[in-house]
C-alpha cells in the first residue's frame, strides 16, 4: 500500500509571484531546500514548489545529520524554508501536474490549481513514496515501530525484540544487519523466498530465529506495537518490525518532458524506481537535474541535502555557460555593427 502524510505550513504562497524564474525547484525537502539555498545565494531567481507531504513526516526525528541530530523533520524543513527566504528564494504550495518544454528551450510547469510558471532550468527533488507490504496494521505504525532503515531508527529500538518481515531476497541481509542493534531478532519468512542452507547457518550462528508462515497482522497494546500475528493464530511478541517497502519515485509529471523513472537495483534486486542521472544530478533531458530520493532511493536526509547542493552547483555552472555564450554572441554582433559603422564613415581624416 502507499502511505502519505500531509503536513501544512504557513510560509508559502498559493501561486508563483512572477511568471518566470532562473530555476524552479520541484519538491521542498532536504534536497530541494539545500539546492534552493545554494542557488539563491548564487543570486539566482528561485522558486520552490512543495506539496507539504514530506516522506519522513511520520518519523519523530532526523538522525545522522551532523549538528541536527534528533531534530524533528518539520523543524528541519521550517528552518530550511526560512534560510532560503533570507536570500530571496520563494516558496509556493502545490503539486506540479505537468511539464513541457517551450520552443525557446525554457520549461513551463502547470500546478494542480491551474497556475503556470516558467523556468530556464529545473531541479526535481520530489522524493519517493514508500509502498508497504499488504499486512493489516503496518501503515498505522509506519515510522514509529514499523521501520526499514537501521541507520535511521536502529538506535531507538536497540536491545528491543525486533522482527524482520521477509518479502524478498534481501530479508536475510536485513536480519543480519539489524542484529547489530539487538540480540533478539526474529525473521518472519512470510512471503519471502526460503533461505539457502548457507543463510540458515548464518542466521543460526547469529542467534536469529526463522519463523515459517504468513504474517496476518500486527498487534498494538497501549499505542505501541506488541506482537506479530501469524496465520496459524500464534502471536509472537515483538516491539519493532522491519519491512522492505518498494521505493517509488514521484516523477509522473516529468513524462511531458520525455523523462520517466526506471528501476533501481541493489545487489541485483529491484528495490524501487528512480530518475537516472549522472553524478551531478543531470538527467537525459538537458536543463533538468534531480537530487535526493527521486534520484537515489537509498539516500538518507543528509545525503539528499548534499545531493541538492551538488546539483545546484552543476546547474548554476550550466546557466553561466549559456549566459556567457549569449554574451559572446552579442559582443560579436555589436563588434561587427561597430566595424560596419566605422567603414561607413570612412577612415579618420579621409576626403
C-alpha positions as CSV (number, residue, x, y, z in Angstrom):
1,X,0.0,0.0,0.0
2,X,1.0,3.6,-0.4
3,X,1.3,5.8,2.7
4,X,1.4,9.6,2.5
5,X,1.1,12.1,5.4
6,X,0.0,15.7,4.8
7,X,2.0,18.4,6.5
8,X,0.8,22.0,6.1
9,X,3.0,25.1,6.5
10,X,2.4,28.8,6.6
11,X,5.5,30.2,5.0
12,X,4.4,29.9,1.3
13,X,2.1,31.4,-1.3
14,X,-0.6,29.7,-3.4
15,X,0.6,31.0,-6.8
16,X,4.1,32.0,-8.1
17,X,4.9,35.7,-7.5
18,X,6.3,36.1,-11.0
19,X,5.8,34.3,-14.4
20,X,9.5,33.2,-14.9
21,X,12.5,32.2,-12.8
22,X,16.0,31.1,-13.4
23,X,15.3,27.9,-11.6
24,X,12.2,26.2,-10.3
25,X,12.8,23.5,-7.7
26,X,10.1,20.9,-7.5
27,X,10.0,19.5,-4.0
28,X,10.8,21.2,-0.8
29,X,12.5,18.5,1.3
30,X,16.1,18.5,2.3
31,X,17.4,18.1,-1.2
32,X,15.2,20.8,-2.7
33,X,15.7,23.4,0.1
34,X,19.5,22.8,0.1
35,X,19.6,23.3,-3.7
36,X,17.4,26.3,-3.5
37,X,19.6,27.8,-0.7
38,X,22.8,27.4,-2.8
39,X,21.1,28.8,-5.9
40,X,19.6,31.8,-4.0
41,X,23.0,32.6,-2.6
42,X,24.3,32.5,-6.2
43,X,21.9,35.3,-6.9
44,X,19.5,33.2,-9.0
45,X,15.8,33.8,-9.0
46,X,14.5,30.6,-7.4
47,X,11.0,29.2,-6.8
48,X,10.4,26.1,-4.7
49,X,7.1,24.3,-5.3
50,X,6.3,21.9,-2.5
51,X,3.2,19.9,-1.7
52,X,3.8,19.8,2.1
53,X,3.8,16.0,2.0
54,X,7.3,15.0,3.2
55,X,8.2,11.4,3.1
56,X,9.6,11.4,6.6
57,X,6.6,13.2,8.2
58,X,5.6,10.1,10.2
59,X,9.1,9.9,11.8
60,X,9.7,11.8,15.1
61,X,13.3,12.7,14.4
62,X,16.0,13.1,11.8
63,X,19.2,11.1,12.6
64,X,22.8,11.0,11.5
65,X,22.6,14.6,10.3
66,X,25.6,16.3,11.8
67,X,24.6,19.3,14.1
68,X,20.9,18.4,13.5
69,X,20.9,15.0,15.3
70,X,17.4,14.3,16.6
71,X,15.7,17.4,15.1
72,X,12.0,17.0,14.2
73,X,11.5,16.7,10.4
74,X,9.1,19.6,10.5
75,X,11.5,21.8,12.3
76,X,14.4,21.0,9.9
77,X,12.1,22.0,6.9
78,X,10.8,25.1,8.6
79,X,14.4,26.3,9.3
80,X,15.4,25.4,5.7
81,X,12.5,27.4,4.3
82,X,13.4,30.4,6.4
83,X,17.1,30.2,5.2
84,X,16.0,30.1,1.6
85,X,13.7,33.1,2.1
86,X,16.6,35.0,3.7
87,X,18.4,35.1,0.3
88,X,15.3,35.8,-1.8
89,X,14.2,32.3,-2.7
90,X,10.4,31.9,-2.9
91,X,8.1,29.1,-1.9
92,X,4.7,28.1,-3.3
93,X,2.4,25.4,-2.0
94,X,1.1,22.9,-4.5
95,X,1.8,20.0,-6.8
96,X,3.2,20.1,-10.3
97,X,0.6,18.4,-12.6
98,X,2.5,18.6,-15.8
99,X,5.6,20.0,-17.5
100,X,6.5,20.9,-21.1
101,X,9.4,22.3,-23.0
102,X,8.8,25.6,-24.9
103,X,10.1,26.5,-28.3
104,X,12.8,28.7,-26.8
105,X,14.1,25.9,-24.6
106,X,12.6,27.0,-21.3
107,X,10.2,24.9,-19.3
108,X,6.6,25.6,-18.4
109,X,5.1,23.9,-15.3
110,X,1.4,23.6,-14.6
111,X,0.4,23.4,-11.0
112,X,-2.6,21.4,-9.9
113,X,-4.6,24.6,-9.2
114,X,-4.1,25.7,-12.8
115,X,-1.3,28.3,-12.3
116,X,1.7,28.2,-14.6
117,X,5.3,29.2,-14.2
118,X,8.3,29.1,-16.5
119,X,11.9,28.4,-15.7
120,X,15.2,28.3,-17.5
121,X,16.2,25.2,-15.5
122,X,14.5,22.6,-13.3
123,X,15.8,20.9,-10.2
124,X,13.5,18.0,-9.3
125,X,13.6,16.8,-5.7
126,X,10.2,15.2,-5.3
127,X,11.4,12.2,-3.4
128,X,9.6,8.9,-3.3
129,X,6.6,7.1,-1.9
130,X,7.1,4.1,0.4
131,X,4.8,1.2,-0.8
132,X,4.4,-1.1,2.2
133,X,3.6,-4.8,2.2
134,X,0.0,-5.7,2.4
135,X,-0.3,-6.6,6.1
136,X,-3.1,-5.0,8.2
137,X,-1.8,-2.6,10.7
138,X,1.6,-1.8,9.2
139,X,0.7,1.6,7.7
140,X,-0.6,2.9,11.0
141,X,2.7,2.1,12.7
142,X,4.9,3.2,9.9
143,X,7.8,5.4,11.1
144,X,7.1,4.5,14.7
145,X,7.7,0.8,15.4
146,X,7.4,-0.3,11.7
147,X,10.8,0.6,10.2
148,X,13.1,-0.1,7.4
149,X,16.4,1.8,7.9
150,X,18.7,0.7,10.8
151,X,20.8,3.8,10.5
152,X,17.7,6.0,10.8
153,X,16.0,4.1,13.6
154,X,18.2,1.3,14.9
155,X,19.5,3.2,18.0
156,X,15.9,4.0,19.0
157,X,15.0,0.3,19.1
158,X,18.3,-1.0,20.4
159,X,18.1,-4.1,22.6
160,X,14.4,-4.5,21.9
161,X,12.6,-7.5,20.4
162,X,12.8,-6.9,16.6
163,X,11.1,-8.7,13.8
164,X,12.0,-8.8,10.2
165,X,9.2,-9.3,7.7
166,X,10.5,-11.2,4.7
167,X,9.0,-10.2,1.4
168,X,12.0,-10.5,-0.9
169,X,15.5,-11.9,-1.3
170,X,17.1,-9.2,0.9
171,X,15.4,-10.4,4.0
172,X,18.3,-12.4,5.4
173,X,20.6,-9.5,4.8
174,X,18.2,-7.3,6.7
175,X,18.1,-9.7,9.6
176,X,21.8,-9.9,9.9
177,X,22.1,-6.1,9.7
178,X,19.6,-5.4,12.4
179,X,21.3,-7.9,14.6
180,X,23.9,-5.2,15.1
181,X,21.3,-3.3,17.3
182,X,19.7,-6.1,19.2
183,X,20.4,-9.8,20.1
184,X,16.7,-10.5,20.0
185,X,15.9,-10.7,16.2
186,X,13.3,-12.9,14.6
187,X,13.0,-13.4,10.8
188,X,9.4,-14.0,9.7
189,X,9.6,-15.8,6.4
190,X,6.1,-14.6,5.4
191,X,6.2,-14.3,1.5
192,X,10.0,-14.2,1.1
193,X,12.0,-16.9,-0.5
194,X,13.2,-19.9,1.5
195,X,16.7,-19.1,2.8
196,X,19.5,-21.2,1.5
197,X,21.4,-23.7,3.7
198,X,24.2,-21.1,4.0
199,X,21.8,-18.4,5.0
200,X,20.2,-20.7,7.6
201,X,23.6,-21.3,9.0
202,X,24.3,-17.6,9.2
203,X,21.1,-16.9,11.0
204,X,21.7,-19.7,13.5
205,X,25.3,-18.5,14.1
206,X,23.9,-15.1,14.9
207,X,21.1,-16.4,17.1
208,X,18.3,-15.2,14.7
209,X,15.2,-17.3,14.8
210,X,13.4,-18.0,11.5
211,X,9.6,-18.4,11.7
212,X,7.5,-20.1,9.0
213,X,4.0,-18.9,8.0
214,X,2.4,-15.8,6.7
215,X,2.0,-12.8,8.9
216,X,-1.6,-11.7,9.1
217,X,-1.4,-8.6,11.2
218,X,0.4,-6.7,13.9
219,X,-0.9,-6.3,17.4
220,X,-0.8,-3.0,19.3
221,X,-1.1,-2.5,23.0
222,X,-1.3,0.9,24.6
223,X,-0.5,2.6,21.3
224,X,2.7,0.5,20.9
225,X,3.4,-2.5,18.6
226,X,3.4,-5.5,20.9
227,X,3.3,-8.6,18.6
228,X,3.2,-10.2,15.2
229,X,0.2,-12.5,14.4
230,X,0.7,-15.5,12.1
231,X,-2.0,-17.3,10.1
232,X,-1.7,-20.2,12.5
233,X,-3.1,-18.0,15.2
234,X,0.1,-17.7,17.1
235,X,1.3,-14.3,18.2
236,X,5.0,-13.7,18.7
237,X,5.8,-10.7,20.9
238,X,7.8,-8.0,19.1
239,X,8.4,-4.4,19.9
240,X,9.5,-3.3,16.4
241,X,9.0,-4.8,12.9
242,X,11.3,-4.2,10.0
243,X,9.9,-4.2,6.5
244,X,11.2,-3.6,3.0
245,X,9.0,-1.1,1.1
246,X,9.1,-0.6,-2.6
247,X,10.5,2.9,-3.1
248,X,8.6,4.5,-6.0
249,X,9.9,7.8,-7.4
250,X,7.5,10.7,-7.5
251,X,8.2,11.6,-11.2
252,X,5.0,11.1,-13.2
253,X,4.8,14.8,-14.1
254,X,8.1,14.5,-16.0
255,X,6.5,12.4,-18.7
256,X,5.7,15.5,-20.6
257,X,9.4,16.1,-21.0
258,X,10.1,12.6,-22.1
259,X,11.6,11.7,-18.8
260,X,10.5,8.6,-16.9
261,X,11.6,6.7,-13.8
262,X,13.5,3.4,-14.2
263,X,14.2,0.5,-11.9
264,X,16.9,0.9,-9.2
265,X,18.7,-2.2,-8.0
266,X,20.8,-3.1,-5.0
267,X,22.9,-6.3,-5.3
268,X,20.8,-7.3,-8.4
269,X,17.5,-6.9,-6.6
270,X,15.0,-4.3,-7.7
271,X,14.1,-2.2,-4.7
272,X,12.2,0.6,-6.4
273,X,12.3,3.3,-9.1
274,X,14.3,6.4,-9.6
275,X,15.1,9.0,-12.3
276,X,18.5,8.2,-13.7
277,X,21.1,10.9,-13.7
278,X,24.9,11.5,-13.8
279,X,26.8,12.1,-10.5
280,X,25.9,15.8,-10.6
281,X,22.2,15.0,-11.0
282,X,21.9,15.9,-14.7
283,X,19.3,13.8,-16.4
284,X,19.0,12.7,-20.0
285,X,16.9,15.9,-20.7
286,X,19.1,19.0,-20.9
287,X,18.2,21.5,-18.3
288,X,16.7,19.1,-15.9
289,X,18.5,18.0,-12.7
290,X,17.4,15.6,-10.0
291,X,18.6,15.2,-6.4
292,X,17.6,13.3,-3.3
293,X,15.5,10.2,-3.2
294,X,13.9,10.7,-6.6
295,X,17.4,10.1,-7.9
296,X,18.7,7.6,-5.3
297,X,16.3,5.8,-3.1
298,X,19.0,4.9,-0.6
299,X,19.9,8.5,0.3
300,X,19.4,9.5,3.9
301,X,18.4,13.1,4.8
302,X,22.0,14.4,5.0
303,X,22.9,12.6,1.7
304,X,19.8,14.2,0.0
305,X,20.8,17.6,1.2
306,X,24.4,17.2,-0.1
307,X,23.0,16.0,-3.5
308,X,20.8,19.1,-3.7
309,X,23.8,21.4,-3.2
310,X,25.9,19.3,-5.7
311,X,23.1,19.6,-8.3
312,X,22.7,23.3,-7.7
313,X,26.4,23.9,-8.4
314,X,26.3,22.0,-11.7
315,X,23.0,23.7,-12.7
316,X,24.4,27.1,-11.9
317,X,27.5,26.4,-14.0
318,X,25.3,25.3,-16.9
319,X,23.4,28.6,-16.7
320,X,26.7,30.6,-16.6
321,X,27.9,28.7,-19.6
322,X,24.7,29.6,-21.5
323,X,24.8,33.2,-20.4
324,X,28.4,33.5,-21.4
325,X,27.7,32.0,-24.9
326,X,24.9,34.5,-25.4
327,X,27.0,37.4,-24.2
328,X,29.8,36.4,-26.7
329,X,27.2,36.3,-29.5
330,X,26.0,39.8,-28.6
331,X,29.6,41.0,-28.3
332,X,30.4,39.7,-31.7
333,X,27.3,41.2,-33.2
334,X,27.9,44.5,-31.6
335,X,31.6,44.4,-32.8
336,X,30.5,43.7,-36.3
337,X,28.0,46.5,-36.1
338,X,30.6,48.9,-34.8
339,X,33.1,47.9,-37.5
340,X,30.4,48.4,-40.2
341,X,29.6,51.8,-38.9
342,X,33.2,52.8,-38.9
343,X,33.6,51.6,-42.5
344,X,30.5,53.6,-43.5
345,X,32.0,56.8,-42.0
346,X,35.3,56.2,-43.7
347,X,38.8,56.3,-42.2
348,X,39.6,59.3,-39.9
349,X,40.9,62.2,-41.9
350,X,39.8,60.9,-45.3
351,X,38.4,63.2,-48.0
